[in-house]
Each structure stands twice: as C-alpha cells, then as structure tokens.
Amino acid sequence: MKRAMVAAASVGPVAGLAARSGAGRRARQGGVTLFGLLFWAIVVGFIAYLLVRTLPTVNEYLTIQRTIDQIAKTQPATVAEVRQAFEKQKELEYSISAVSGSDLQITKENDRVVIGFAYDKLIPIYGPVYLLIKYEGRTQ
C-alpha cells in the first residue's frame, strides 16, 4: 500500500515541476565569486587610473592642435609671426606646457603655411613604471 501511495504522489503535476527545476539534484548556481569580483574591480580600477593620468595629456594635445589650426587659418607672413602668435595663445591657454613657439616646425606647401609639432609625454604610473606617449600633429 505504501508503494502505491509513493507512486501516485510522484505522478502528479507537482512531481513534473520538481523534475524540471532540478529539485532532485543539486542545481548549479551562476554568479561571480569573491575572487572574480576582486579581479574585475582591480582591472576596472587600473584602467580608470590610467584614464585619469592620460586624459590631461590628450586634452593638451587637442588644445595645441586647435591652436595651430587657428594660427594657420590667418596665413601669417613670417615664421616669427607664427611663433609669436603661438606664444600669445600659450599664455591664454593654461593647459599648454609641453610645446613652445620655438618647438614648432613651420613650412610652406602650395602657398599655405603648414605648422607641425611633435613631443613625448612621460606619465608616471607607479614607482619606476612610466607610460610614454608620443604626440605629433600638423595643420592641413
């Protein structure tokens, strides 16, 4: 009689639900372990640290590029005029510190003044570890 009751109990709709959900065996749980969470926190934190350290140099590069583009649009007559205009703009823009007017390469191509620059930026990461970024640009 007991066997008949056990067999009858395992046939109903509740038994089918239990079999599908894995109640009879240990279900595998998904998720992130503590070590996985720490690993990804360190990776994301390091990338954020690098961005915080490098974004000011990228901003400086873009400011220098924008400045020489503005100077080239005015088509200055002499090299000294270009250097003087750059130094004047450098006094206004606090973010330009890597390049001076004497560092500019000024040429003339097809009756247009072309201004170029190149510089290296060393960014300290930790202790003796540095990140070297080589910036260069020129007007069109």
C-alpha beads as a LAMMPS data file, in Angstrom:
LAMMPS data file: protein, C-alpha beads

140 atoms
139 bonds

1 atom types
1 bond types

-500.0 500.0 xlo xhi
-500.0 500.0 ylo yhi
-500.0 500.0 zlo zhi

Masses

1 110.0

Atoms # bond

1 1 1 0.000 0.000 0.000
2 1 1 2.854 2.359 0.770
3 1 1 4.362 1.759 -2.648
4 1 1 1.120 2.666 -4.353
5 1 1 0.990 5.987 -2.462
6 1 1 4.588 6.867 -3.340
7 1 1 3.990 6.023 -6.988
8 1 1 0.786 8.041 -7.026
9 1 1 2.494 11.054 -5.424
10 1 1 5.311 11.125 -7.997
11 1 1 2.959 11.116 -10.969
12 1 1 1.098 14.379 -10.352
13 1 1 1.835 17.841 -11.777
14 1 1 3.981 18.782 -8.767
15 1 1 6.361 15.919 -9.470
16 1 1 6.827 17.103 -13.055
17 1 1 7.682 20.615 -11.831
18 1 1 10.168 19.251 -9.325
19 1 1 11.871 17.164 -12.025
20 1 1 12.210 20.131 -14.381
21 1 1 13.585 22.517 -11.755
22 1 1 16.266 20.111 -10.627
23 1 1 14.959 19.774 -7.088
24 1 1 16.011 16.160 -7.017
25 1 1 19.649 17.035 -7.694
26 1 1 21.871 19.933 -6.763
27 1 1 21.238 22.900 -9.045
28 1 1 24.272 24.773 -10.402
29 1 1 24.260 28.380 -9.325
30 1 1 25.588 31.164 -11.550
31 1 1 27.235 34.347 -10.412
32 1 1 30.508 35.959 -9.571
33 1 1 32.771 34.675 -6.848
34 1 1 34.544 36.965 -4.425
35 1 1 37.859 36.407 -6.215
36 1 1 36.240 37.135 -9.565
37 1 1 34.742 40.322 -8.191
38 1 1 38.098 41.420 -6.776
39 1 1 39.851 40.626 -10.064
40 1 1 37.423 42.698 -12.120
41 1 1 37.473 45.532 -9.566
42 1 1 41.275 45.687 -9.854
43 1 1 41.161 45.613 -13.680
44 1 1 38.495 48.322 -13.900
45 1 1 40.270 50.391 -11.241
46 1 1 43.604 50.194 -13.085
47 1 1 42.002 51.233 -16.375
48 1 1 40.265 54.132 -14.623
49 1 1 43.599 55.149 -13.047
50 1 1 45.297 55.130 -16.466
51 1 1 42.497 57.240 -17.934
52 1 1 42.766 59.783 -15.124
53 1 1 46.525 60.022 -15.694
54 1 1 46.411 60.250 -19.517
55 1 1 43.332 62.373 -20.253
56 1 1 45.054 65.670 -19.307
57 1 1 47.815 64.954 -21.844
58 1 1 45.242 64.172 -24.536
59 1 1 43.496 67.447 -23.692
60 1 1 46.810 69.290 -24.038
61 1 1 47.438 67.687 -27.434
62 1 1 43.973 68.654 -28.694
63 1 1 44.453 72.219 -27.416
64 1 1 47.797 72.530 -29.227
65 1 1 46.247 71.140 -32.426
66 1 1 43.322 73.561 -32.212
67 1 1 45.712 76.460 -31.569
68 1 1 47.953 75.790 -34.566
69 1 1 44.886 75.295 -36.784
70 1 1 43.630 78.751 -35.765
71 1 1 47.035 80.308 -36.417
72 1 1 47.359 78.623 -39.832
73 1 1 43.926 79.922 -40.904
74 1 1 45.181 83.502 -40.556
75 1 1 48.050 82.734 -43.000
76 1 1 50.834 84.584 -41.176
77 1 1 53.539 86.106 -43.370
78 1 1 56.660 85.131 -41.412
79 1 1 57.913 82.348 -39.182
80 1 1 58.399 84.816 -36.349
81 1 1 54.750 85.845 -36.633
82 1 1 53.660 82.215 -36.217
83 1 1 55.874 81.713 -33.164
84 1 1 54.677 84.968 -31.602
85 1 1 51.009 84.089 -32.189
86 1 1 51.571 80.664 -30.628
87 1 1 53.291 82.141 -27.567
88 1 1 50.429 84.626 -27.125
89 1 1 47.886 81.811 -27.298
90 1 1 50.005 79.709 -24.939
91 1 1 49.770 82.465 -22.320
92 1 1 45.978 82.345 -22.591
93 1 1 45.692 78.543 -22.564
94 1 1 46.928 77.258 -19.226
95 1 1 46.952 73.649 -20.443
96 1 1 49.772 74.088 -22.999
97 1 1 53.098 73.343 -21.330
98 1 1 54.808 70.697 -23.478
99 1 1 55.456 72.826 -26.590
100 1 1 56.773 76.334 -27.039
101 1 1 56.872 78.541 -30.113
102 1 1 60.461 77.528 -30.847
103 1 1 59.426 73.834 -30.988
104 1 1 57.079 74.379 -33.935
105 1 1 58.127 73.193 -37.395
106 1 1 56.883 75.789 -39.859
107 1 1 56.955 75.187 -43.604
108 1 1 55.159 76.436 -46.675
109 1 1 53.397 73.983 -49.008
110 1 1 51.395 75.124 -52.048
111 1 1 51.339 78.742 -50.817
112 1 1 49.921 77.652 -47.460
113 1 1 51.628 77.818 -44.088
114 1 1 51.915 74.364 -42.512
115 1 1 52.655 74.221 -38.798
116 1 1 53.765 70.977 -37.184
117 1 1 54.812 69.822 -33.735
118 1 1 55.982 66.658 -32.021
119 1 1 56.707 65.860 -28.390
120 1 1 56.894 62.969 -25.937
121 1 1 54.997 62.790 -22.685
122 1 1 56.149 60.545 -19.819
123 1 1 53.359 59.696 -17.404
124 1 1 54.412 58.182 -14.069
125 1 1 52.296 55.149 -13.211
126 1 1 53.898 53.694 -10.095
127 1 1 57.478 53.907 -8.867
128 1 1 59.828 53.231 -11.782
129 1 1 56.973 52.420 -14.200
130 1 1 56.107 55.101 -16.758
131 1 1 53.820 55.346 -19.748
132 1 1 55.373 57.035 -22.807
133 1 1 53.025 58.708 -25.282
134 1 1 54.413 60.265 -28.458
135 1 1 52.269 63.099 -29.767
136 1 1 52.647 64.724 -33.157
137 1 1 50.411 66.854 -35.298
138 1 1 50.309 69.342 -38.129
139 1 1 47.883 71.587 -39.890
140 1 1 46.224 70.551 -43.144

Bonds

1 1 1 2
2 1 2 3
3 1 3 4
4 1 4 5
5 1 5 6
6 1 6 7
7 1 7 8
8 1 8 9
9 1 9 10
10 1 10 11
11 1 11 12
12 1 12 13
13 1 13 14
14 1 14 15
15 1 15 16
16 1 16 17
17 1 17 18
18 1 18 19
19 1 19 20
20 1 20 21
21 1 21 22
22 1 22 23
23 1 23 24
24 1 24 25
25 1 25 26
26 1 26 27
27 1 27 28
28 1 28 29
29 1 29 30
30 1 30 31
31 1 31 32
32 1 32 33
33 1 33 34
34 1 34 35
35 1 35 36
36 1 36 37
37 1 37 38
38 1 38 39
39 1 39 40
40 1 40 41
41 1 41 42
42 1 42 43
43 1 43 44
44 1 44 45
45 1 45 46
46 1 46 47
47 1 47 48
48 1 48 49
49 1 49 50
50 1 50 51
51 1 51 52
52 1 52 53
53 1 53 54
54 1 54 55
55 1 55 56
56 1 56 57
57 1 57 58
58 1 58 59
59 1 59 60
60 1 60 61
61 1 61 62
62 1 62 63
63 1 63 64
64 1 64 65
65 1 65 66
66 1 66 67
67 1 67 68
68 1 68 69
69 1 69 70
70 1 70 71
71 1 71 72
72 1 72 73
73 1 73 74
74 1 74 75
75 1 75 76
76 1 76 77
77 1 77 78
78 1 78 79
79 1 79 80
80 1 80 81
81 1 81 82
82 1 82 83
83 1 83 84
84 1 84 85
85 1 85 86
86 1 86 87
87 1 87 88
88 1 88 89
89 1 89 90
90 1 90 91
91 1 91 92
92 1 92 93
93 1 93 94
94 1 94 95
95 1 95 96
96 1 96 97
97 1 97 98
98 1 98 99
99 1 99 100
100 1 100 101
101 1 101 102
102 1 102 103
103 1 103 104
104 1 104 105
105 1 105 106
106 1 106 107
107 1 107 108
108 1 108 109
109 1 109 110
110 1 110 111
111 1 111 112
112 1 112 113
113 1 113 114
114 1 114 115
115 1 115 116
116 1 116 117
117 1 117 118
118 1 118 119
119 1 119 120
120 1 120 121
121 1 121 122
122 1 122 123
123 1 123 124
124 1 124 125
125 1 125 126
126 1 126 127
127 1 127 128
128 1 128 129
129 1 129 130
130 1 130 131
131 1 131 132
132 1 132 133
133 1 133 134
134 1 134 135
135 1 135 136
136 1 136 137
137 1 137 138
138 1 138 139
139 1 139 140
